[in-house]
Amino acid sequence: MPSVAIIGTRGYPSYYGGFETAVRRIAPYLVDAGWSVTAYGRKGAVAESDPDRDRRVISRYTRGVNSKSLSTLSFGATASAATLLKKPDVALVMNVANGYFLPALKARGIPTLLNVDGIEWDRAKWNRAAKAVFRGGARMSARWADNLVFDAREIARRWEVDFDVSGTFIPYGGDPHDELPLQPGLQHRGYVLYVARFVPENSVNEFFAAARTIAERWPVVIVGSDGFNGTLDQVASELASSSPNIHWLGHVSSDDRLKSLWQHSGVYFHGHSVGGTNPALVQAMASGAPVVARNTVYNREVLGDAGQFTELDSRRMAEAISNLMASEDKDQLGLKAVARARAAYSWESVCARYEAALTALLRK
């Protein structure tokens, strides 16, 4: 039985972000395929009582500094150290910040498959020092990883240009599903939905400004948080208090609840601007949400003609969202999104590609 360690996420099963979403699918798939899987994570970040948890996946916790600037590096360092001791056959590493630990893994004889995530040093949420750390980690990843995973073709192109390396394209997946119950107080296709982590590059401030205009006519449901009860959480709370038509739900960990919100929304606004294939966008498509997205190369790659696009301007965002809300084409756009998600972004295909890439490292 081959063994794999998963490093660089909050653990299994966790509902924090894209990496955690992927691990919830990849880890059980690998177990079914005959692998011994150990996922390293953070105590308190794992849903230990999750009824969908696959008990065959081994969860291990390591220590670290739980802060915005140090958590990724510190928990990555201790997870990598634990992996050095256990010496699995291969390691699946998430995030280029963990590139600094790849030389030690290679010296120990552990091949690595590293998912580079997005272009972290382009993210507005990081200061100059943090951007330098991520850029340095990317250089280390390009030099020391045995294979790289790019979740978007545009990300692969950037790495080819910036670091002269290639790798394997594996996007994120989505789950098409049957109709789910409508959330209380909402009407089918009668509300605007926004789901995102509260960081500047997700167009949070611009959407909050647009929401005031949209809420004059339609309910607006906001799902998300900055994770640290910071300024943007306070702004969201004040925004919800200012209008009975604006509802801030905070962080929602239930997959079914999120899928229901996407499935019944009149418009889902996707404001992410950096990164590659975003898991929230793919799941929104798979759930049949009519999508208006910020006009970026990444969002255009994922949506194709199954969505509409707008620029980063609160007035234009409100106009694009309102126009689609008032249109009779919403259902048709949602059906196109489901069809594209089924064809290009199925979890079965995604997990199979990860298993094939890890198996190739074993053979090498």
C-alpha positions in Angstrom: 0.0 0.0 0.0 1.7 3.3 -1.1 1.5 6.1 1.4 1.0 9.9 1.0 1.2 12.8 3.4 -0.8 15.9 2.6 0.9 19.1 3.8 -0.2 22.7 3.8 -3.9 22.7 4.6 -5.9 23.2 7.8 -6.5 19.4 7.8 -9.1 16.8 7.0 -12.0 17.4 7.0 -12.0 21.2 7.1 -14.3 23.7 5.4 -12.1 26.8 5.3 -11.1 27.3 1.7 -10.2 25.8 -1.7 -7.3 23.6 -0.5 -9.5 22.1 2.2 -12.4 21.5 -0.3 -10.0 19.6 -2.5 -8.5 17.5 0.3 -12.1 16.5 1.4 -12.5 14.9 -2.0 -8.9 13.7 -2.8 -8.1 12.0 0.4 -11.0 9.5 0.5 -10.5 8.9 -3.3 -6.9 8.0 -2.7 -7.9 5.6 0.1 -10.4 3.9 -2.2 -7.6 3.6 -4.8 -5.4 1.7 -2.3 -3.3 4.5 -0.7 -2.6 5.1 3.0 -3.4 8.8 3.5 -2.2 11.1 6.3 -3.5 14.7 6.3 -1.7 17.1 8.5 -3.7 20.0 10.0 -4.4 22.3 12.8 -6.2 21.4 16.0 -9.5 23.2 16.1 -9.7 23.7 12.3 -10.9 20.1 11.6 -14.6 19.1 11.9 -13.9 15.9 13.9 -17.6 15.1 14.4 -18.4 15.5 10.7 -20.7 12.6 9.7 -19.2 12.6 6.2 -15.7 12.1 7.5 -13.9 9.1 6.2 -12.2 7.5 9.2 -9.7 5.7 7.0 -8.0 9.0 6.4 -5.5 9.6 9.2 -5.6 13.1 10.6 -2.5 14.4 12.4 -2.2 17.8 14.1 1.0 19.8 14.5 1.7 23.1 16.3 2.1 26.5 14.8 1.4 30.2 15.2 -2.2 30.9 14.3 -1.9 34.4 12.8 -2.5 35.9 9.4 1.2 36.3 8.6 2.7 33.3 10.3 0.2 30.4 10.2 1.0 29.1 6.7 4.8 29.0 7.3 4.7 27.8 10.9 2.2 25.0 10.4 3.8 24.0 7.1 7.2 23.7 8.9 5.9 21.5 11.7 3.9 19.3 9.2 6.9 18.9 7.0 9.0 18.0 10.1 6.5 15.3 11.0 6.5 14.0 7.5 10.3 13.7 7.6 10.0 11.4 10.6 7.2 9.3 9.1 8.8 9.2 5.6 5.8 8.4 3.4 6.3 7.3 -0.2 5.2 10.7 -1.6 4.0 14.0 -0.3 1.2 16.2 -1.7 2.1 19.8 -0.7 -0.3 22.7 -1.0 0.9 26.3 -1.3 4.3 27.7 -2.5 5.0 29.0 1.0 5.9 25.4 1.8 8.5 25.4 -1.0 11.1 26.3 1.6 10.7 22.8 3.1 11.1 20.9 -0.1 14.9 20.5 0.0 14.6 18.7 3.4 11.9 16.4 1.9 14.0 15.7 -1.1 17.0 14.9 1.1 14.9 12.4 3.0 13.9 10.8 -0.3 10.3 11.9 -0.3 9.1 12.9 -3.8 6.7 15.9 -3.8 3.7 17.0 -5.9 3.1 20.7 -5.1 -0.1 22.6 -5.9 1.1 26.2 -6.4 -2.3 27.8 -5.8 -2.6 31.3 -7.2 -0.1 34.0 -7.7 0.1 34.8 -4.0 2.5 37.7 -4.4 -0.1 39.5 -6.5 -2.6 39.5 -3.6 -3.5 42.8 -2.1 -4.0 41.4 1.4 -0.2 40.7 1.8 2.3 43.4 2.7 5.7 43.7 0.9 7.5 41.3 3.3 4.8 38.6 2.9 4.8 39.0 -0.9 8.6 38.5 -0.9 8.2 35.3 1.2 5.7 33.9 -1.3 7.8 34.8 -4.2 10.8 33.2 -2.6 8.7 30.1 -1.8 7.7 30.0 -5.5 11.3 30.0 -6.6 12.0 27.2 -4.2 9.0 25.3 -5.4 10.1 25.7 -9.0 13.5 24.4 -8.1 12.8 21.6 -5.7 9.3 20.1 -6.4 9.3 16.9 -8.4 6.1 18.0 -10.1 3.9 21.1 -9.9 0.1 21.3 -10.1 -1.6 24.3 -11.8 -5.3 24.7 -11.2 -5.7 27.0 -14.3 -4.0 27.2 -17.6 -3.3 30.9 -17.1 -1.4 30.0 -13.9 0.6 27.5 -15.8 1.4 30.1 -18.4 2.6 32.5 -15.7 4.9 29.9 -14.2 6.3 29.1 -17.6 7.1 32.8 -18.1 8.3 33.7 -14.5 10.1 30.5 -13.6 10.7 28.5 -16.8 8.9 25.4 -15.4 6.0 23.3 -16.5 3.7 21.0 -14.6 0.3 19.3 -14.6 -3.0 21.1 -15.1 -5.6 19.9 -12.5 -8.5 22.2 -11.8 -11.0 22.1 -8.9 -14.3 20.2 -9.2 -17.9 20.8 -8.5 -20.8 18.6 -7.4 -24.0 18.7 -9.6 -26.9 17.8 -7.3 -30.6 17.4 -7.1 -32.8 20.2 -5.9 -32.2 21.2 -2.3 -34.7 23.0 0.0 -34.9 26.7 -0.3 -33.4 28.5 2.7 -36.1 30.1 5.0 -37.1 33.7 4.1 -35.8 33.5 0.5 -37.5 33.1 -2.9 -36.2 31.0 -5.8 -34.3 33.3 -8.2 -35.3 36.2 -6.0 -32.1 37.2 -4.3 -28.5 38.2 -5.1 -25.7 36.1 -3.5 -22.1 36.9 -2.7 -19.8 34.2 -1.3 -16.1 34.9 -0.6 -13.4 35.3 2.0 -13.2 38.9 3.0 -9.9 40.0 1.4 -9.5 43.0 -1.0 -8.8 41.0 -4.1 -12.2 39.4 -3.9 -13.9 42.8 -4.6 -15.4 42.9 -1.2 -15.5 46.7 -0.7 -16.8 47.2 -4.2 -19.6 44.6 -3.7 -20.5 46.1 -0.3 -21.0 49.5 -2.1 -23.0 47.9 -4.9 -25.1 46.0 -2.4 -26.6 49.2 -1.0 -28.0 50.0 -4.5 -29.1 46.4 -5.3 -30.9 46.1 -1.9 -33.2 48.9 -2.9 -34.9 46.3 -5.2 -33.8 42.8 -4.2 -32.6 40.9 -1.1 -28.8 40.5 -0.9 -27.3 37.5 0.9 -23.6 37.8 1.9 -21.6 34.7 3.0 -18.1 35.1 4.2 -15.7 36.4 6.8 -12.1 37.6 7.1 -11.5 34.8 9.6 -10.2 37.1 12.3 -13.2 39.3 13.2 -11.5 42.2 11.5 -12.5 45.4 9.8 -14.4 43.9 6.9 -16.4 41.7 9.2 -17.4 44.8 11.1 -18.3 46.6 7.8 -20.5 43.6 6.8 -22.3 43.7 10.1 -22.9 47.4 9.8 -24.1 46.9 6.2 -26.6 44.3 7.3 -27.9 46.5 10.1 -28.4 49.4 7.7 -31.0 47.6 5.5 -33.6 44.9 6.1 -32.8 43.6 2.6 -29.2 42.8 3.3 -28.4 39.6 5.2 -24.8 38.7 6.3 -24.6 35.0 7.3 -20.9 35.0 8.2 -18.9 31.8 7.5 -21.1 28.9 6.4 -19.5 25.5 6.7 -22.4 23.3 5.6 -21.9 22.2 2.0 -25.7 21.6 1.5 -26.6 25.0 2.8 -24.1 26.7 0.4 -25.3 24.6 -2.5 -28.9 25.5 -1.8 -28.0 29.2 -1.7 -26.2 29.0 -5.0 -28.9 26.8 -6.6 -31.8 29.2 -5.8 -30.0 32.5 -6.3 -31.1 34.9 -8.9 -27.5 36.1 -9.4 -24.3 34.9 -7.8 -21.6 37.6 -8.0 -18.1 36.2 -8.1 -15.6 38.9 -7.4 -12.3 36.9 -7.1 -9.5 38.5 -9.2 -6.4 36.5 -8.5 -5.8 32.8 -8.2 -6.8 30.3 -10.9 -9.8 28.0 -10.9 -11.8 29.1 -7.9 -13.7 26.2 -6.1 -16.6 28.5 -5.1 -17.1 29.5 -8.7 -17.0 25.9 -9.9 -19.5 24.8 -7.3 -21.8 27.7 -8.1 -21.8 26.6 -11.7 -22.4 23.0 -10.7 -25.3 24.1 -8.6 -26.9 26.1 -11.5 -26.3 29.6 -10.3 -26.6 32.4 -12.9 -23.2 34.1 -12.5 -22.0 37.6 -12.9 -18.2 37.6 -12.4 -15.5 40.1 -12.2 -13.8 40.3 -15.7 -10.5 38.5 -15.2 -8.6 36.0 -17.3 -9.2 33.3 -14.7 -12.9 33.8 -14.4 -13.2 33.9 -18.2 -11.3 30.6 -18.4 -13.6 28.9 -16.0 -17.0 30.3 -17.1 -16.5 30.5 -20.9 -19.9 31.6 -22.2 -21.8 30.3 -19.2 -21.7 33.6 -17.3 -21.6 37.3 -17.6 -18.8 39.7 -16.7 -18.4 43.2 -15.2 -15.5 45.5 -14.4 -14.3 46.5 -10.9 -16.6 49.4 -10.3 -19.5 49.4 -7.8 -21.9 51.2 -10.1 -21.2 48.9 -13.1 -21.3 45.9 -10.8 -24.7 46.9 -9.4 -26.0 47.6 -13.0 -24.8 44.2 -14.4 -26.3 42.3 -11.4 -29.6 44.2 -11.6 -29.9 43.7 -15.3 -29.5 39.9 -15.0 -31.9 39.8 -12.0 -34.5 41.5 -14.2 -33.8 39.3 -17.1 -35.8 36.2 -18.1 -32.5 34.5 -19.2 -31.4 33.6 -15.7 -32.5 30.0 -15.8 -31.0 29.4 -19.2 -27.6 30.8 -18.0 -27.8 28.6 -14.9 -28.3 25.5 -17.1 -25.3 26.4 -19.3 -23.2 26.7 -16.1 -24.3 23.2 -15.0 -23.4 21.8 -18.4 -20.0 23.4 -18.4 -19.2 22.2 -14.8 -20.2 18.6 -15.7 -18.0 18.7 -18.9 -14.9 20.3 -17.5 -14.9 20.3 -13.7 -16.0 17.0 -12.2 -14.4 15.9 -9.0 -14.1 12.3 -10.3 -11.8 13.6 -13.1 -9.9 15.9 -10.7 -9.2 13.2 -8.1 -8.2 10.7 -10.8 -5.6 13.2 -12.1 -4.1 13.7 -8.7 -3.9 9.9 -8.2 -2.2 9.5 -11.6 0.3 12.3 -10.8 1.2 10.8 -7.4 1.5 7.3 -9.0 3.9 8.7 -11.6 6.1 10.0 -8.8 6.2 6.5 -7.3 7.2 5.0 -10.6 9.9 7.6 -11.1 
